[in-house]
Amino acid sequence: MEMKTINARLLAKAFLGASTNLDNHKEWINELNVFPVPDGDTGTNMTATIASAAHAVEELGSEAAMKDICKAISSGSLRGARGNSGVILSQLFRGFCKISRDYSELNVQILCEAMQRACETAYKAVMKPKEGTILTVARAAADKALEMAAQTDDVLVFSDAVIKEAERVLAQTPDMLPVLKQAGVVDSGGQGLVEVLKGAFIVLSGGQVEAKAVEIQTEAAYAYRLRFKVVSAMLVTGDQVSDLRHKIMKGRECQVTGNANSISVEIECDDPGQVISIAMDYGVLHQVHLHSNPNSKAVQAREGKEALTEQASLERAEEKEKEHFSSEAAAESTKEIAFVAVSVGEGMNDVFRQLGCDHIITGGQTMNPSTEDILSAIEKTNARNIIVLPNNKNIIMAAKQAADLTEGKRVVVIPTKTVPQGITAMINFIPDQSLEDNQNRMMEEIALVKTGQITYAVRDTLIDNKQIHQGDFMGIGDDGIISVDADLNRAFHQMIDAMVDEESSIISIYFGQDASEEDANALAEQTRQRHPQVEVEVQNGGQPVYCYVVSVE
């Protein structure tokens, strides 16, 4: 079999095959994340990014021209990008499409040029590129493309050689990054890129990439069945219905349908509050019905702990409705400077609201918002200048991408890597001063904040010369793992001891969903005894995954 060119229809099919293949391998890619924390999400982020573009391609139909397909791939991936790996993947697509869009068919020479541009675009998007990552694999593929373009005009021969080189270099990434070698894994982002290339090649070779069947959980597996209607003042589009379905489904049994001005949702889930928070971005909730399942494992596991009841969910929905209407009322006056912050946990959200944050995006550690999510929040915020606080190092690139896509407003991204940094940034905001002065002050102040987070390991590994066993508690600081211990309290205090120095004056402890206020207060008292010179305060963060988030200033 020989192939000289790729037409528009075949490119679309190959891209959809790439998307499906990546989705099929996303859980495996998630497991390749270096740090063995429960929120390893490289595969999920990359899949969400390409899925956004794939949806845009599917909407075009089979007769779409090359320039339209390229526009759908580029725009769809840019807006759907989640996490650093997703943003880099979107930039690779963007660069590739800048070249491809000008042709009706792609031969080896054009493909080679497109791959060079893809690599250049992705590298430019990263402030400090690091070797041993997805960028390294992309460059290896581009270098091999240049070599093969001088040897063959057969697209299949060319593509096969490029993929084999990408796999070879991927296998070498542990030798480039010691942290990968210690953990015994290849780079997860690089693996994701290889799966994208392999999926496209399967289709080009005449094959098909079949989607893995999603195992739908039985009713007994979920704690709640949630039904509600989202009413919008604007005409509801098919894209909005599909987007909401994509954000809340995540393998769960879910029915999402729309009409002229509303979206109806019925879903089985363990965290109705999260579903409601997402849905409220699309309109006002009506007819909310929540039914708990006492036979579910989730409910049984929560005996003796605070569970999210129907009343709590309704109160949360009511609160958000009030916020919705109050924001509409305030829309008549344009603010000079407003804040958009990514947060996680109701307690954290409340802190940002109290500090005057104008729009909170649900995200953070377990659900990275997309570039589109951040862009939408920016557009909804009625201000001339907007300060975005990502509050997670994995969201900074998506936030900057959203800022670049914003029109008619000035957007400044303060690169806050943790929620405590975001809180410090807002505390140091002075309304009467200029955007530039506030930006400089915030940058200076967040640099003084140390953040530690306590969670558990999901697998055995070796990182930073620390032997970690599944179930161990880890204290993770700004620069890596600080403490590891089978006992949570010991891991906590080891982390705090390492963070506190002579200049430390205050420790803030935010306890999460899996910790009680009583336990947090006990840890706080022990901390006061160990560090009497430092003030210690406790707040309910409500965050998932990390039972304690601690800031030292």
C-alpha angles and dihedrals in degrees: 000000000000129000124190101176143015116223126204096266093050092047090054091050092047091050092050089049089052090051093050093047092051091049090051090056101037097106091051090049090049089056090055091067107123099228111065094224124138093247099062100146113159092119092046093049095047091046093050089050096052092038090061090055093043090054090052091050093049090053091060096064130222098295098058119134123243094253091053093049091049091048090051092049094047099042095038094052094043093053095039095047115131127185127354093290091051093049092050090049090051090051090051089054091045093054093045092051094049087069101031096051092071095062135067091211133023122224128181094274093052092045089052092051091046092052091050090053091046091055093046092049094050094048091050090054092060117074096206110018114207124206119233092050139097087286091060091051091047092051092048089053091048092048091050090048090057091050095047094046087068092051108042144019093201110110093205095050089046094048095045092054092047093052093047090052091049090052091048093053091043089058088055096054093095088061090054098048116040091202089062092048092051091050092046096233140113121237109289095213091050090051089052091053091050090053090052091053093045093050092053091047093052090058094043088053091056098262133116132235109221117206115240113249112257111231106229112212119235120247091258091060094066129068098216145025109211127193127179145138125236112212118199130194087217131064109278113235130206089243091058092051092048092045093052091046091051094049097050104030103073093161094312126127102267139164117194120173132165142201134178098306109001145053121215118210133189117174143159112225147148095224112043091169090065092050091049092049091054093045094051089068088069099051144296121325121238135175095019113187123180125184123184123216109220091191095059120109090231093058093044090051090054097057108132092020133090109273126192105257130195092258092052092051092048091049090051091049091048091050092051091048089055089050089050094053094042090053090051090051091051093049091089092074120057115218122221095223127013136175132233114187135182110223141167128208128029093256092055090045091053091053091054092047091051090051090054103261109170100205130017121200116204106233138091123120104006107023116038111203116231126241086256091054091054092042090052091052090050092050092049092051111091103217140109093227125031129194114205120204110194093183091196127073089224092060100048095088092048090050092051090048089052090050090053091052094049117106128196096015135076111237125193120189114207102202097230109170097191139030092248089057089051091050091050090050092054093045089057095050114117111196095204094057129080126269090248094052092048091047092053093046093049092049090052094047099046089054087065094055120096117198129198127182130194121212138136132262119251095198144015115270146139118242130165087356089299117129108222125191127198109272095023117134116241131200107211118195134186093280102035143292113348103175140015125188140145087232116072096210093052092048089049096051094043088055094048092047089055093048100047119084138162092283095051114113108165138029120197118197118198112191119207140212093284096051132069128228089238092057091045092052090049091053089047092054091049088050091052089053092049093044108026093167092064128076113232125201132179127214134175105246097172091205121156126230096017110072091195132024113188132190125195119195 
